[in-house]
Amino acid sequence: MTGIGHQAEGDVIRTFPFPADLAVGGVGMQIGPMGTDHRWHVDAPLHRVHRIDFHVVMLFTGGPVRHMIDFAEYEATAGDLLWIRPGQVHRFSRESVYRGTVLTMQPGFLPRATVEAAGLYRYDLPPLLHPDPAQLAALHAALDQLRREYEDTETLPSGLHTAVLRHSLTACLLRLSHLAASAAETSRQHADSTFTRFRDAVERGFPTNHSVSAYADSLGYSRRTLVRAVRAATGETPKGFIDKRVVLEAKRLLAHTDLPIGRVGVAVGFPDAANFSKFFHLHTGQTPVAFRAELR
């Protein structure tokens, strides 16, 4: 590939484009076996945090595999699927052996109606999916068919080959979308309404409010009720849930911007830079400066 990754102003994580020159026939998708030599670009730092501007779907036939997406670690094993969407940061694990099928797709390869129907930009959906046996068999069949169409460049003219690929890819993505939406709905159905209200309040208020009591008061719950609901839904305490959200936002700001450490602290509710550094180190084992330096 001859192009280079690009960086937006102030962005310290490189973004790599879809490797169109590596695709069969130059189409806007690729599918094949995972391998240690697979990379988006000759300069892509697969074992360092980086961003891609296309979709990646990995269906595993082995494991366990640990993979970081948007600063959250996911563990996948045989039969699991990871879906990374454009713009998300991620990192491959040096310790894991990636086995299975990988599908990559350029955002503009499918028509808008298909993109919307398949929910390709539903960033609220979970990236790690666990298909049941029937769903897994259907996914394997759909991906095998897509791979055969992708590799067959002899039996159809170029234009028809691309059209068939789009249809086959659409079928795969509609299955994936249904699986992701079903997983999210199941999660929502199991979530206690008390926790759901708390989660939404934290999402709105975490930049300035880190107090469990303040959230309980504003929602009209006792502290004990809130503790029970959050622990049942997440296994964490309300304070742990709030702190995790604050740490995630701090990591995003440290990674995506060149804001001074003190400004990052203010953005997540710490007017004092020293207190922010202590908080960040307590929860990550690194100082904000060390975390940022590791990504560069």
Disulfide bonds with the S-S distance in Angstrom:
none
